[in-house]
Amino acid sequence: MTTRGERDAFLKQVGYNLFLLKAENVIIDLLTDSGTAAMSSEQWAAINRGDESYAGSASYYRFEESVRDIFGFKHVIPTHQGRAAERILFSVLTKTGQIIPNNTHFDTTRANIEYVGAEPVDLPIPEFYEPALSHPFKGNMDVGALERLVEQVGPGRIPLVMLTVTSNSGGGQPVSMANIRGVKEVCSRYGIPLYLDACRFAENAYFIKLREDGYKQKSVKEIAREMFSLADGCTMSAKKNGLANIGGFLCTNDDFVAQQEKDLLTLTEGFPTYGGLAGRDLDAIAVGLQEVVQEDYLEYRFASISYLGRHISSSGVPIVEPPGGHAIYIDAKSMLPQIPSSQFPGQALAVELYREAGIRSCEIGSVMRRASDDNNEDVPNAMELVRLAIPHRVYTQSHIDYVIEAILEVYKRRESIRGYCITHQPQFLRHFSARFEPYNDSLPVRPLAACSNSLLTA
Ligand SMILES: Cc1ncc(COP(=O)(O)O)c(C=O)c1O
């Protein structure tokens, strides 16, 4: 436990960046659902069975079997986490000047594409940009926009299309089977491979079961298999729907691509039967993947996440509707209309939640998107969100009640909350290490210049 005075001091010490706090100074940690799951007794048992042979371990074969059972792809390449799978995929398939369309790229995907000199393009349906609007599959890609893009730039400039299930950047919203099918149809017509960013595949499959006609009688595993049968490969962070604390993988049906990926894997991650992981981690993932598709678990998870969403939204707090599969996203732009995007309303709200009650959340807005530093103007359509991600199997209803009370306290004093400016940032993925200071109205208009100790990098 910490006092408010202590938290004020910690905030100053870390330049108001919640990623830089010591976890021991956080009371409820909703920063992410990634790698923060409490593992089950079966997973711990599997860890004790881990075979640490350098090559061809039994752990690898158990992992491969579990992945194939659900994902169905020919090649299963383990990596230490999702972004390593992304780096290998884009290094192998993408060239400078190419374009990668996605419903919405997550930050690491976007950064890995930019790192190889290609351009990530988001093509969500228009409803995606309206937080208050409810839509059963707000994570869908705009299939017409995809087709227009392919026609405009030519299929030769698009080495692959991605669909992120569920869309993490916009509310944990699902993609329907009909939409995956529609995107696949366009891809097939132009000979472009389709990849799924599968981090939250089980939550997506459960949404399909609950909301899409024709899926009520199917199991989550059957639905997931159908999703993957429409794709040519996937990237996966097992830290999310693998219920593991570390790990990921890359899949493909293409022998030639797989060979190149394995060669690069051996160079930078490890031999293809461990890929940067210990044998015991592979075993934990093998079990976690089978546990996460259990419907009782998913029912409990969705019920507890929407409990948080309903309690705050019924008191007026604007959230992304409907509640997502792994998190509730507060719409900081509507809650704090006095703070323009260039002064980071999401960051301001996340800081206040920590100051109020020691709750750590994550800004998903202009800090993560890195837009407002370039032109100091509000980006049209830009959402400014605060994500309250719920770690798997960690918190109880009383913890969530505490979170609800804290959010409502901050909501009461919302008009007094002010913005921030950045005093230091790295070239990529700035939200992890940027430093901020409270925006100072008395200084010149440009917010970055308003920071007294501006150390901005290019
Ligand atoms: C949709 C999505 N893709 C990719 C990643 C990257 O995974 P990892 O953190 O394991 O590198 C994340 C992680 O937050 C994610 O949410």
The ligand as an SDF file (V2000), in Angstrom:
LIG
                    3D

 16 16  0  0  0  0  0  0  0  0999 V2000
   -2.3740   -7.2150  -30.5890 C   0  0  0  0  0  0  0  0  0  0  0  0
   -0.9470   -7.3990  -30.1440 C   0  0  0  0  0  0  0  0  0  0  0  0
   -0.0170   -7.7930  -31.0290 N   0  0  0  0  0  0  0  0  0  0  0  0
    1.2600   -8.0040  -30.6640 C   0  0  0  0  0  0  0  0  0  0  0  0
    1.6860   -7.8060  -29.3700 C   0  0  0  0  0  0  0  0  0  0  0  0
    3.1430   -8.0490  -29.0110 C   0  0  0  0  0  0  0  0  0  0  0  0
    3.2970   -9.1410  -28.1650 O   0  0  0  0  0  0  0  0  0  0  0  0
    4.5060   -9.2110  -27.0950 P   0  0  0  0  0  0  0  0  0  0  0  0
    4.2240   -8.2120  -26.0340 O   0  0  0  0  0  0  0  0  0  0  0  0
    4.4930  -10.6190  -26.6110 O   0  0  0  0  0  0  0  0  0  0  0  0
    5.7750   -8.8900  -27.8320 O   0  0  0  0  0  0  0  0  0  0  0  0
    0.7680   -7.3730  -28.4260 C   0  0  0  0  0  0  0  0  0  0  0  0
    1.2210   -7.1330  -27.0310 C   0  0  0  0  0  0  0  0  0  0  0  0
    0.7950   -6.3180  -26.3080 O   0  0  0  0  0  0  0  0  0  0  0  0
   -0.5900   -7.1750  -28.8120 C   0  0  0  0  0  0  0  0  0  0  0  0
   -1.5210   -6.7900  -27.9280 O   0  0  0  0  0  0  0  0  0  0  0  0
  1  2  1  0
  2  3  1  0
  2 15  2  0
  3  4  2  0
  4  5  1  0
  5  6  1  0
  5 12  2  0
  6  7  1  0
  7  8  1  0
  8  9  2  0
  8 10  1  0
  8 11  1  0
 12 13  1  0
 12 15  1  0
 13 14  2  0
 15 16  1  0
M  END
$$$$
